[in-house]
Each structure stands twice: as structure tokens, then as C-alpha cells.
Amino acid sequence: MENRKVPTFALSIAAIVIGVALFKQVDFQAFKVEKPALSIVYLATLVFILYVLIKEARKKKQ
């Protein structure tokens, strides 16, 4: 299973969409979040996707 390829384009699009949704949740004037639980899920998913994309980029570089 070492030849498994990560679909970087799809993950990149997902990261952009989730990042925009997370950005819209934050009220920067009051430093509050509209839905804290949903924002935590968005943040966890965004961090995981970015981790996978960075890991894949480093793997291709070597």
C-alpha cells in the first residue's frame, strides 16, 4: 500500500472551503465565535487536512 496517492487537489479545495467557513464563524470585533462546537470541528478538520498536505509535499520533495 505504499503506492497509495493522496488526492491533493481535492484536499486543497476542502481546506479552502473549511478555512473560509471557519473564518466566517469568527467575529473579530468582539473576539467571539458564533457556534463554538462547530468551529472546533472545522478547526480540527482543517489542521488534519493541512497536516496530510504538508506531509505529502515533504514526501514528494525527497
N, C-alpha and C positions, 0 to 999 in steps of 0.2 A: 504494500500500500504506500510505498514511498513515492510513487509516480502520481499521487493524487494532487490535482491542481486546485488552488483556491480561486474562485471566481472574483478577481479583484475589481472588475468593473461593477458588478452587482453590489459588492460590499462598499465600494466607494459611493455609489448612489445612495445606498441605505444610510451610510454615515452622514451624508449631506442632509438627507431628509430628517433624520433623527436630530442632528445638530440644530437645524432650523426650528424644529418643533420644541426642542429644549430652550432655545433662545427666546421663542415666543412666550414660554411659560414664565419667564423671569421679568419682574417689574423692577427696573434698575433705579427708579426714583425712590421707592420705598424699601428696596432690597428684600422683597418678598417673592414667593413663588405661588402661583395660583393653585396648583394641585401638587403638594409635596410628594405624595406617594408615586404618582405618575412620573414626576421629574426624576425621582430616584431610579425608576425602571429605565427611563430614557438615558440617564447618565451611565448606568451600569452597562447597558447595551452599546452605547457609543464607545465607552472605554474598551469593551471586549472587541468590537469591530476594529478600532484603531490598533489594538494590540495585534490582532491577526494580520492586518495590512502591513504594519511595521515589521513583524516577524517574517512575512513573506518577502518584503522588499529586501531585507537583510540577507535572506536565503538566496535570492536571485543575484545579489551583488557578489557573493562569494563564488 
